[in-house]
């Protein structure tokens, strides 16, 4: 007698089988309070709100500010930007948010008035780890040990769920001016590669490069999005991601001035 598939047996017994199928948005490198970036960020919010999909979350992957977190006007621009979305917004800092020369001040302001440095978000059993990874790019930052311990604990604590890591500065080489540039110290890159693969992270989502790129760290795909900021002649853009049954795909959506 032919055996019935396990899923079919569970359905016949009254168990509901829900497939993972949802959308989320990534916005990166807004650099608010500088040039026309506030206006462009507002246009992106309007575009996201008009999408014909149910958006579960908007992930802002760093460089929210342009070295101006301590300025009240820049923070007001951020509050206006965040309130413009119909969907939940989650933010992590980048290298232009917490400046090394004003590190304690900026870290305090960011945590008090913007967001926590790290966050855990669960969508349809998929765990998103939003991680402030800059202390790995610059290991002299004072919270290096704390951040590393938090990240390792978070992956261990959620290892039975699908994991997606969102952070700012990718660990791989940054190619510009026709040559590679080291983004993280080599020993930090090796640790990052090892821990992502150890816990079977399904994807890493990052910004910082201001370019659309795709990389691999072992078996882990790294999705790097272009920016809102129009530096180096970039056209303002954001990404719409679709997660379905363990597979992640995306569309890049451009904004006209």
Backbone bond lengths (Angstrom), bond angles and torsions (degrees), N, CA, C in turn:
res aa  C-N    CA-C-N  psi(-1)  N-CA   C-N-CA  omega(-1)  CA-C   N-CA-C  phi
1 X - - - 1.466 - - 1.525 109.44 -
2 X 1.333 116.01 133.77 1.460 120.90 -178.19 1.525 110.83 -71.24
3 X 1.339 116.52 132.01 1.464 121.11 -179.99 1.531 111.10 -79.14
4 X 1.322 115.08 141.04 1.458 120.01 176.89 1.523 109.85 -79.76
5 X 1.348 117.86 145.42 1.466 120.46 175.71 1.522 110.67 -59.61
6 X 1.322 116.41 148.03 1.467 121.25 -178.77 1.519 111.25 -56.69
7 X 1.334 117.45 -43.42 1.466 120.52 -178.24 1.520 110.80 -60.81
8 X 1.355 116.83 -41.24 1.455 120.64 -179.87 1.527 110.14 -66.00
9 X 1.329 117.95 -40.65 1.465 121.53 177.91 1.523 110.48 -59.87
10 X 1.348 116.37 -45.57 1.468 120.44 179.47 1.522 111.20 -61.51
11 X 1.329 116.78 -39.90 1.466 120.42 179.09 1.527 110.53 -65.04
12 X 1.330 116.68 -41.42 1.462 120.47 179.94 1.524 111.47 -65.44
13 X 1.337 116.54 -29.33 1.464 121.00 178.70 1.524 112.68 -83.92
14 X 1.324 116.28 -1.06 1.463 119.26 175.68 1.514 114.97 99.12
15 X 1.321 117.43 5.27 1.455 119.74 177.70 1.533 109.25 -82.20
16 X 1.308 116.71 137.44 1.468 120.11 178.49 1.525 109.17 -91.16
17 X 1.312 116.97 135.14 1.450 123.10 178.49 1.527 107.67 -109.91
18 X 1.329 117.37 111.16 1.463 120.31 -178.10 1.515 109.31 -105.59
19 X 1.328 116.29 119.84 1.454 121.31 177.14 1.521 109.02 -78.01
20 X 1.338 116.14 146.45 1.465 120.46 176.71 1.519 108.33 -78.03
21 X 1.297 116.26 123.14 1.463 120.78 -175.81 1.523 108.41 -158.67
22 X 1.326 116.78 98.64 1.467 119.16 -177.91 1.530 110.67 -153.29
23 X 1.335 114.41 166.30 1.460 122.73 -179.85 1.529 110.01 -118.46
24 X 1.320 115.15 146.10 1.459 120.14 170.11 1.525 108.58 -146.75
25 X 1.316 115.70 166.17 1.462 122.30 -174.39 1.517 109.76 -119.39
26 X 1.314 116.22 141.86 1.466 122.32 169.76 1.521 109.41 -114.60
27 X 1.335 115.29 128.85 1.461 122.64 171.92 1.524 106.49 -123.08
28 X 1.315 116.98 137.47 1.459 117.93 -177.77 1.520 111.74 -143.33
29 X 1.321 115.07 152.68 1.466 122.84 173.11 1.532 111.77 54.61
30 X 1.315 114.82 58.93 1.470 120.11 176.52 1.518 111.86 -74.06
31 X 1.332 117.82 -33.12 1.471 122.84 179.59 1.530 110.72 49.45
32 X 1.319 114.65 55.11 1.462 120.94 -176.02 1.525 111.81 -65.18
33 X 1.341 114.53 153.27 1.459 120.78 179.44 1.512 113.35 80.56
34 X 1.330 116.76 19.44 1.472 120.51 -176.63 1.519 109.35 -145.70
35 X 1.319 116.01 134.57 1.462 123.32 -178.69 1.534 110.07 50.59
36 X 1.341 116.67 -133.11 1.467 120.72 -177.93 1.526 111.93 -102.77
37 X 1.324 117.13 23.15 1.460 120.35 -172.87 1.525 112.98 -70.15
38 X 1.332 117.76 -29.62 1.466 119.63 176.27 1.524 110.18 -63.39
39 X 1.321 115.95 -44.28 1.463 120.57 179.75 1.522 111.15 -63.94
40 X 1.319 116.80 -44.26 1.464 120.47 179.88 1.523 111.26 -64.02
41 X 1.327 116.45 -39.39 1.466 120.11 178.63 1.527 110.73 -64.47
42 X 1.320 116.92 -38.22 1.456 120.16 176.12 1.519 112.05 -63.48
43 X 1.333 116.70 -38.73 1.463 120.16 177.96 1.530 110.97 -66.33
44 X 1.319 116.19 -35.82 1.463 119.26 177.93 1.521 110.55 -66.08
45 X 1.333 116.70 -41.36 1.469 119.43 177.28 1.523 110.88 -58.41
46 X 1.323 116.84 -43.94 1.465 120.49 178.68 1.527 110.94 -63.10
47 X 1.332 116.50 -39.69 1.463 120.34 179.49 1.528 111.02 -64.97
48 X 1.331 116.58 -43.85 1.464 120.26 178.95 1.519 110.70 -61.54
49 X 1.323 116.81 -42.45 1.468 120.76 -179.06 1.529 112.77 -64.08
50 X 1.320 116.87 -23.15 1.471 120.72 -178.65 1.533 112.77 -92.33
51 X 1.316 117.66 -4.61 1.472 119.24 -178.03 1.530 111.05 -60.14
52 X 1.319 117.51 139.54 1.473 120.89 -178.09 1.527 112.86 -84.36
53 X 1.325 116.51 37.02 1.461 122.32 179.63 1.525 108.21 -134.43
54 X 1.316 115.76 156.73 1.458 120.16 171.75 1.527 108.45 -81.62
55 X 1.309 116.50 110.79 1.457 122.14 -177.73 1.522 108.84 -90.90
56 X 1.330 116.69 121.91 1.456 120.76 -177.52 1.518 112.72 -80.18
57 X 1.337 117.41 -30.93 1.460 119.83 -177.11 1.518 109.59 -164.08
58 X 1.317 114.40 153.58 1.464 122.61 171.54 1.523 107.05 -114.06
59 X 1.340 117.09 116.73 1.457 122.78 -179.70 1.530 109.29 -100.45
60 X 1.323 117.12 121.11 1.465 121.57 178.01 1.527 106.92 -105.05
61 X 1.350 116.07 109.90 1.463 120.10 -167.43 1.534 112.86 -98.28
62 X 1.317 115.90 52.54 1.454 120.12 166.31 1.512 116.33 94.69
63 X 1.338 114.04 169.11 1.461 123.69 -170.49 1.525 109.81 50.14
64 X 1.316 113.05 51.13 1.464 120.27 175.04 1.517 109.09 -65.42
65 X 1.339 116.76 -38.13 1.462 123.17 -175.77 1.525 110.66 -112.61
66 X 1.336 115.22 167.32 1.459 122.27 178.29 1.529 109.16 -111.80
67 X 1.330 115.62 69.51 1.473 121.71 179.01 1.527 112.78 62.09
68 X 1.330 117.66 22.52 1.465 120.46 -169.86 1.527 112.98 -132.65
69 X 1.311 116.80 25.63 1.463 120.48 -179.73 1.525 112.11 -55.35
70 X 1.323 117.46 -32.41 1.461 122.01 -177.18 1.523 112.71 -75.02
71 X 1.328 118.14 -7.32 1.465 121.62 -178.40 1.528 110.33 -93.43
72 X 1.320 115.28 129.19 1.472 120.42 -176.88 1.521 111.92 -60.57
73 X 1.335 118.12 -38.71 1.468 120.92 -178.55 1.528 110.93 -62.89
74 X 1.330 116.94 -38.98 1.468 120.41 179.04 1.521 110.64 -65.86
75 X 1.321 116.46 -40.23 1.466 119.20 178.63 1.520 110.81 -67.37
76 X 1.323 118.05 -35.43 1.463 120.44 175.71 1.527 110.55 -63.04
77 X 1.335 116.65 -37.86 1.462 120.06 176.05 1.522 110.44 -61.19
78 X 1.319 116.42 -40.01 1.464 120.37 178.27 1.524 111.22 -65.09
79 X 1.328 117.24 -44.66 1.469 119.58 -179.34 1.526 110.41 -61.33
80 X 1.339 117.27 -41.67 1.465 120.81 177.41 1.526 110.65 -61.90
81 X 1.317 116.00 -42.80 1.465 121.77 179.51 1.521 111.06 -61.42
82 X 1.303 116.99 -47.94 1.464 121.12 -176.61 1.530 111.22 -66.18
83 X 1.313 117.01 -41.35 1.459 120.55 -177.91 1.522 112.63 -71.11
84 X 1.334 117.28 -13.87 1.466 120.58 -177.79 1.523 112.92 -75.50
85 X 1.339 117.98 -12.71 1.469 121.07 -176.32 1.522 111.51 -91.35
86 X 1.320 115.14 143.78 1.461 121.14 174.37 1.525 111.71 -82.50
87 X 1.331 116.95 -15.10 1.463 122.12 -174.23 1.536 110.34 -111.08
88 X 1.342 117.77 160.74 1.468 120.29 179.16 1.532 111.49 -60.98
89 X 1.325 116.00 138.07 1.464 122.61 -178.94 1.529 108.82 -115.83
90 X 1.346 115.91 132.15 1.466 122.07 178.37 1.529 108.32 -124.52
91 X 1.334 115.35 135.83 1.462 120.81 -169.83 1.518 110.45 -127.39
92 X 1.325 116.20 141.74 1.464 121.18 169.37 1.528 108.16 -131.32
93 X 1.330 117.94 154.26 1.467 120.57 -175.93 1.523 113.70 -86.06
94 X 1.342 115.26 157.00 1.457 122.11 175.32 1.513 111.06 -123.34
95 X 1.318 116.37 -166.47 1.461 120.91 -174.13 1.526 113.47 -71.04
96 X 1.334 118.29 -22.57 1.465 120.41 177.39 1.528 112.10 -92.64
97 X 1.322 116.75 2.99 1.469 120.76 177.72 1.522 111.78 -96.80
98 X 1.322 116.74 -49.96 1.459 121.46 179.09 1.527 107.70 -109.92
99 X 1.326 116.81 98.29 1.460 121.22 -175.81 1.522 110.77 -80.94
100 X 1.319 118.99 135.44 1.469 121.24 -178.70 1.524 113.32 -54.58
101 X 1.337 117.35 -36.22 1.459 119.62 -177.55 1.530 112.81 -76.04
102 X 1.330 117.71 -12.52 1.468 121.83 176.65 1.523 109.25 -132.70
103 X 1.330 115.47 37.43 1.459 120.35 -164.96 1.528 113.54 -62.74
104 X 1.320 117.63 -51.48 1.463 119.77 -177.95 1.520 111.33 -62.50
105 X 1.318 116.99 -41.58 1.465 121.47 179.12 1.524 110.93 -63.24
106 X 1.321 116.53 -48.37 1.463 120.13 -177.21 1.531 111.90 -68.22
107 X 1.317 116.42 -38.58 1.464 119.34 178.17 1.529 110.56 -62.66
108 X 1.326 115.82 -42.23 1.470 119.82 178.95 1.526 110.94 -64.06
109 X 1.324 117.22 -45.11 1.467 120.74 -179.58 1.525 110.35 -63.31
110 X 1.333 115.88 -44.80 1.464 119.14 -178.74 1.527 110.94 -60.43
111 X 1.318 116.47 -46.44 1.470 120.18 -178.42 1.522 111.88 -69.25
112 X 1.316 118.04 -34.57 1.461 121.02 -177.97 1.523 112.84 -79.31
113 X 1.333 117.30 -34.27 1.462 119.77 -167.80 1.529 115.02 -121.78
114 X 1.324 116.81 -11.49 1.467 119.17 -177.65 1.521 111.32 -117.35
115 X 1.332 117.01 -65.21 1.461 120.40 -175.62 1.523 108.73 -171.07
116 X 1.321 116.46 168.55 1.454 120.36 169.36 1.534 108.66 -69.07
117 X 1.321 116.50 159.27 1.462 120.19 179.83 1.526 111.35 -69.44
118 X 1.332 116.85 -32.40 1.461 123.07 -178.09 1.523 109.50 -130.72
119 X 1.320 115.93 151.14 1.468 119.77 178.91 1.521 109.64 -146.45
120 X 1.323 115.01 153.40 1.464 122.65 171.97 1.521 107.67 -118.78
121 X 1.313 117.00 125.17 1.464 122.58 -179.40 1.525 107.95 -128.01
122 X 1.306 117.09 132.18 1.470 120.95 178.26 1.519 109.64 -113.91
123 X 1.320 115.59 125.99 1.461 122.32 177.69 1.524 107.54 -127.29
124 X 1.319 116.21 114.13 1.470 120.83 176.79 1.533 110.93 52.89
125 X 1.315 116.14 43.99 1.468 127.00 179.09 1.528 114.01 73.83
126 X 1.342 118.32 -3.97 1.469 121.76 174.63 1.522 107.88 -85.76
127 X 1.328 116.89 126.67 1.456 122.14 -177.80 1.532 109.72 -97.77
128 X 1.332 115.14 121.87 1.457 122.14 174.98 1.525 108.23 -98.61
129 X 1.319 115.94 124.19 1.459 121.82 177.41 1.527 107.17 -104.74
130 X 1.324 116.47 105.01 1.454 121.53 177.30 1.524 107.50 -90.46
131 X 1.324 115.92 115.13 1.459 120.68 -165.20 1.522 111.61 -127.65
132 X 1.323 115.94 129.63 1.468 121.82 174.08 1.523 108.05 -81.83
133 X 1.328 115.90 97.70 1.463 121.43 -171.18 1.520 113.80 -96.92
134 X 1.333 119.22 1.10 1.463 120.14 -175.72 1.532 113.79 -57.83
135 X 1.354 120.40 -32.11 1.468 118.40 176.23 1.534 114.37 -61.86
136 X 1.328 118.70 -13.87 1.459 120.27 173.65 1.529 111.11 -83.71
137 X 1.331 116.53 -31.97 1.465 119.84 175.07 1.525 110.64 -73.41
138 X 1.343 116.56 -33.05 1.461 122.55 177.89 1.526 107.57 -130.31
139 X 1.328 116.36 91.41 1.462 121.01 -172.44 1.528 112.88 -71.46
140 X 1.328 118.08 -3.64 1.465 120.22 176.47 1.526 112.16 -79.68
141 X 1.325 117.87 -12.10 1.462 120.46 179.72 1.528 109.81 -64.04
142 X 1.317 115.77 142.92 1.464 120.99 -165.84 1.519 114.63 -67.37
143 X 1.318 118.51 -21.94 1.462 120.12 -176.40 1.527 112.74 -102.55
144 X 1.317 117.23 22.89 1.473 121.54 -179.13 1.527 111.58 -54.82
145 X 1.335 117.51 -52.83 1.465 120.80 -176.02 1.523 111.93 -64.87
146 X 1.339 116.26 -41.15 1.463 120.80 -179.98 1.523 110.70 -63.21
147 X 1.325 116.35 -45.10 1.459 120.58 -179.32 1.528 111.49 -63.45
148 X 1.298 116.36 -44.81 1.461 120.21 -178.60 1.527 110.66 -62.31
149 X 1.318 116.36 -43.23 1.468 120.05 179.23 1.522 110.98 -64.39
150 X 1.332 116.82 -40.94 1.472 120.45 179.00 1.527 110.66 -60.89
151 X 1.316 116.72 -42.79 1.460 120.68 -177.23 1.524 110.62 -66.26
152 X 1.331 117.09 -46.67 1.459 120.26 -179.89 1.530 110.83 -62.21
153 X 1.322 116.70 -42.29 1.469 120.63 179.12 1.531 110.39 -63.30
154 X 1.314 117.05 -41.94 1.472 120.61 -177.25 1.514 111.77 -64.89
155 X 1.327 117.53 -43.11 1.463 119.49 177.91 1.526 111.08 -65.32
156 X 1.314 116.58 -41.99 1.467 120.25 178.59 1.528 110.74 -63.23
157 X 1.310 116.72 -41.25 1.463 121.92 -176.03 1.524 112.67 -70.19
158 X 1.332 117.39 -22.04 1.471 121.03 -177.70 1.525 111.91 -121.27
159 X 1.315 116.91 25.55 1.460 120.60 -173.75 1.523 113.45 -67.34
160 X 1.319 118.07 -16.34 1.461 120.38 179.41 1.526 112.83 -89.41
161 X 1.327 116.31 0.11 1.463 121.34 176.69 1.527 109.86 -108.31
162 X 1.322 117.50 155.63 1.470 118.42 167.27 1.528 109.04 -60.08
163 X 1.334 116.87 136.95 1.463 122.09 -174.49 1.525 110.86 -119.56
164 X 1.332 115.87 132.69 1.465 122.44 170.71 1.525 107.06 -126.83
165 X 1.330 116.71 128.54 1.458 122.16 -179.68 1.522 109.65 -103.79
166 X 1.327 116.18 128.12 1.459 122.25 174.13 1.527 108.81 -112.78
167 X 1.324 117.05 129.11 1.458 120.49 175.93 1.520 108.56 -151.34
168 X 1.335 116.90 -173.56 1.466 118.61 -171.96 1.520 113.56 -97.39
169 X 1.320 117.91 -66.34 1.464 121.61 -170.21 1.519 111.03 -95.35
170 X 1.336 118.39 114.23 1.467 120.72 -179.42 1.524 111.46 -59.44
171 X 1.318 115.36 151.44 1.463 120.43 -175.92 1.524 112.56 -84.02
172 X 1.323 117.72 -13.90 1.461 118.52 -176.00 1.535 112.06 -84.08
173 X 1.318 115.68 175.45 1.456 121.05 -179.21 1.528 110.57 -61.94
174 X 1.332 114.73 143.23 1.460 122.37 179.12 1.527 107.66 -104.38
175 X 1.330 116.64 115.74 1.468 120.69 -174.63 1.529 109.99 -98.48
176 X 1.326 115.86 115.21 1.464 121.69 172.90 1.530 108.63 -155.63
177 X 1.343 116.13 163.20 1.471 121.92 -174.18 1.530 111.19 51.59
178 X 1.349 113.90 34.16 1.461 122.65 174.27 1.524 113.81 64.74
179 X 1.338 116.72 27.87 1.456 119.37 174.90 1.519 109.79 -156.34
180 X 1.327 115.94 158.71 1.452 122.31 177.88 1.528 110.63 -78.95
181 X 1.341 114.54 146.62 1.459 121.78 176.07 1.521 107.87 -130.51
182 X 1.332 115.89 135.66 1.457 120.64 -179.60 1.524 109.56 -67.12
183 X 1.322 116.83 128.38 1.460 121.51 -179.88 1.527 111.81 -96.39
184 X 1.334 116.61 -42.65 1.461 123.73 174.67 1.535 108.05 -122.84
185 X 1.336 117.99 153.45 1.472 119.23 170.65 1.521 110.27 -57.94
186 X 1.311 116.17 147.49 1.463 121.36 -173.97 1.524 112.41 -57.31
187 X 1.330 118.11 -41.00 1.469 119.60 -178.19 1.523 111.66 -67.98
188 X 1.337 117.18 -30.75 1.466 120.40 176.78 1.523 110.74 -72.56
189 X 1.302 116.84 -38.10 1.466 120.75 176.42 1.519 110.53 -61.94
190 X 1.327 117.11 -42.71 1.470 119.81 179.34 1.533 111.15 -63.84
191 X 1.332 116.79 -41.56 1.469 120.32 177.62 1.522 110.75 -63.11
192 X 1.322 116.69 -44.93 1.471 122.62 -178.82 1.525 110.13 -60.90
193 X 1.308 117.02 -48.58 1.464 122.47 178.13 1.534 109.97 -57.60
194 X 1.324 116.27 -45.21 1.458 120.78 -177.17 1.523 112.41 -64.70
195 X 1.321 117.45 -46.20 1.462 119.17 -174.76 1.529 111.62 -73.55
196 X 1.319 117.78 -34.01 1.465 119.72 177.04 1.521 110.71 -63.19
197 X 1.320 116.40 -42.87 1.461 120.61 -179.18 1.519 111.57 -75.47
198 X 1.318 118.08 -33.15 1.465 121.34 177.57 1.523 111.01 -57.92
199 X 1.336 116.52 -41.66 1.461 120.36 -176.80 1.529 112.87 -97.08
200 X 1.310 117.43 8.64 1.456 120.66 175.00 1.514 113.69 61.28
201 X 1.320 116.99 37.50 1.467 120.74 178.34 1.529 108.96 -56.24
202 X 1.333 116.08 132.64 1.463 120.14 -174.32 1.523 112.79 -79.03
203 X 1.336 116.87 -30.24 1.462 119.83 -179.74 1.517 109.60 -165.36
204 X 1.328 114.88 152.86 1.462 122.92 170.65 1.520 107.50 -117.31
205 X 1.332 115.69 135.78 1.463 121.98 -179.79 1.523 107.90 -121.26
206 X 1.339 117.13 127.26 1.463 120.85 -174.18 1.529 110.93 -143.03
207 X 1.333 114.48 175.88 1.465 122.06 177.22 1.521 109.28 -132.30
208 X 1.341 115.74 -130.14 1.467 124.44 170.29 1.524 114.89 75.09
209 X 1.320 119.11 -44.10 1.461 121.18 -175.29 1.528 112.48 -75.08
210 X 1.330 117.85 -16.85 1.472 121.88 -176.59 1.529 111.21 59.76
211 X 1.323 115.97 30.04 1.462 121.17 178.52 1.526 108.81 -143.62
212 X 1.319 116.08 152.00 1.462 121.09 172.50 1.522 108.28 -81.43
213 X 1.334 116.27 114.57 1.463 120.05 -179.67 1.520 109.98 -140.15
214 X 1.338 114.59 160.69 1.458 122.28 177.49 1.524 107.84 -136.58
215 X 1.339 116.58 129.61 1.456 121.54 -178.90 1.529 108.87 -135.89
216 X 1.329 114.87 173.20 1.467 121.53 174.33 1.521 108.55 -131.64
217 X 1.321 115.62 138.32 1.455 122.88 167.56 1.528 106.09 -117.06
218 X 1.323 116.53 100.14 1.458 119.20 -171.60 1.520 109.49 61.96
219 X 1.340 116.57 -121.64 1.463 121.37 179.37 1.526 112.72 -95.85
220 X 1.329 116.86 8.27 1.465 120.48 -174.49 1.527 110.30 -102.95
221 X 1.339 118.25 119.37 1.460 120.58 176.46 1.528 111.14 -74.85
222 X 1.325 115.71 141.83 1.463 121.96 179.24 1.527 107.88 -118.53
223 X 1.334 116.11 115.65 1.461 122.81 -179.52 1.531 108.36 -99.06
224 X 1.328 117.15 117.86 1.466 122.03 -179.64 1.528 108.00 -112.03
225 X 1.322 115.60 123.02 1.466 120.42 -175.53 1.517 111.12 -98.99
226 X 1.312 115.48 149.65 1.453 121.32 169.48 1.527 109.29 -71.31
227 X 1.319 116.92 -177.33 1.465 121.64 -163.15 1.518 113.57 -115.41
228 X 1.332 113.56 168.88 1.460 120.94 166.47 1.525 109.00 -76.48
229 X 1.335 116.45 -45.74 1.459 121.61 -179.72 1.523 110.76 -59.81
230 X 1.318 115.50 139.92 1.466 120.66 -174.85 1.533 112.07 -96.80
231 X 1.319 116.94 34.14 1.460 119.89 175.62 1.526 110.22 -64.03
232 X 1.334 116.08 150.17 1.464 123.04 177.40 1.536 112.21 55.74
233 X 1.309 115.80 33.72 1.451 120.37 174.93 1.510 115.13 73.30
234 X 1.352 117.73 16.33 1.458 120.05 179.64 1.535 110.42 -71.44
235 X 1.316 115.66 148.51 1.458 120.98 170.14 1.526 107.96 -92.43
236 X 1.320 116.54 132.01 1.467 121.14 -177.93 1.529 110.38 -55.74
237 X 1.325 115.75 135.34 1.460 119.73 -177.30 1.518 110.58 -154.41
238 X 1.333 115.11 169.17 1.462 122.48 171.37 1.519 107.92 -148.13
239 X 1.335 116.21 175.25 1.462 119.54 -177.40 1.520 111.69 -121.02
240 X 1.311 114.26 140.46 1.460 123.23 171.14 1.520 107.21 -107.71
241 X 1.339 116.72 117.16 1.466 122.25 179.84 1.527 110.44 -102.60
242 X 1.325 114.06 146.44 1.465 121.62 175.41 1.527 107.72 -124.42
243 X 1.317 116.14 117.10 1.466 121.27 176.05 1.521 107.68 -104.27
244 X 1.312 115.53 121.64 1.464 119.73 -179.47 1.519 109.43 -141.72
245 X 1.335 115.77 116.33 1.461 122.63 174.04 1.533 112.31 50.36
246 X 1.328 115.81 47.83 1.456 120.39 175.24 1.509 115.91 84.65
247 X 1.321 117.73 3.08 1.466 121.35 -179.93 1.528 109.69 -118.63
248 X 1.329 115.36 136.99 1.456 121.57 -176.44 1.522 109.81 -117.93
249 X 1.320 115.79 124.11 1.460 121.57 176.07 1.523 108.96 -128.71
250 X 1.325 116.83 166.21 1.463 118.17 -178.23 1.526 111.35 -149.53
251 X 1.328 113.75 161.79 1.461 123.47 170.78 1.526 107.38 -125.13
252 X 1.323 117.69 138.75 1.466 122.20 173.36 1.522 108.02 -93.69
253 X 1.314 116.04 128.80 1.468 121.60 -177.43 1.524 107.79 -116.10
254 X 1.323 116.02 123.48 1.457 122.23 -175.37 1.531 110.52 -97.86
255 X 1.323 114.90 151.34 1.459 122.27 -178.45 1.540 108.65 -115.11
256 X 1.326 116.45 130.24 1.471 120.79 174.87 1.510 110.02 -82.85
257 X 1.313 116.53 146.97 1.473 120.22 177.64 1.531 109.91 -71.04
